[in-house]
Amino acid sequence: MKDAIAAGVNVHYFGDESKPTGTCGVCVLGGERSLIANLSAANCYKVEHLHKHEYWDLVGNALFYYIDGFFIIVSP
């Protein structure tokens, strides 16, 4: 998160104190890649985080978005 903020990215992650941040291993071979993920805290995502009005104000004013899909696994 420190590096993203230092680069000027306005980040607003969901945090869960009961689990560490997930990790991901990447294997790249001949231009193809494979990911092996330990979702950890992503498995604890709460949809209430998505419904906070202060985040939607940010979304409405943003020029670019980055959203990963790991939380979708536990929040269909």
N, C-alpha and C positions, 0 to 999 in steps of 0.2 A: 504494500500500500504506500509506503514512503516513496518508492521510486515513481509510482504513478502520480502522486501529488507533486513531487519535484518536477515532473514533466508537464505539469499544468492540467492534469486530468482531475475533474471534480468527481471523486468517487463516493459512493454511498452504499457500502456493502451491508448485508445482513450478517450480524455476528451471533455466535452461539458459544457461550462460555463453557458448556459441557463437553465440547469436542474441539480438537485442533483443526486448523485449516487443512483441507484435503491436499493430496499430492498427485502428481501424474508423471508417469514415465513415458517416454516417446522413443520409438524405434523407427529410424529412417533408413530405407534401403532402396537404392535405385529410383529415387523420386517418389516412392510410396511411403506412407507413414502409418504407424499403428500406435494407439494410445492405450495405456493401462492406468486406470484411475482408482484411487482410494478416495471416495467422495467425502468421507468423514463428516464435517459440519454441514455440507450440502444436503445430507440426509435429514437435517433438522430444520429445514426451511419452513417458515410459517407464512401463510398467505396474507396475514395481517400486515406484514412488512410491505407488501405490494400495494395495499390500500391506503397507505399514509398520504395525506394530501400534500405534504411538503415535497414528496418525491415527484408527484404528478406536475407540480409547478415547475420543477427542474426539467422534466421530460418535455413539457410544452415549450420551454425556452432553449432547449439544446439544439445544436447543429449536427452533432454526431452521437451515435449510441453504440455501446458494446454490451451485449448481454450473452452470458454463457448459458448453456442449456442443462447443466448438471442438476439444478434444482427441480427441473421439470419431472425428473424421475420419481420424486417423492411428492410432487404437487400437480398431479394431472388435472 
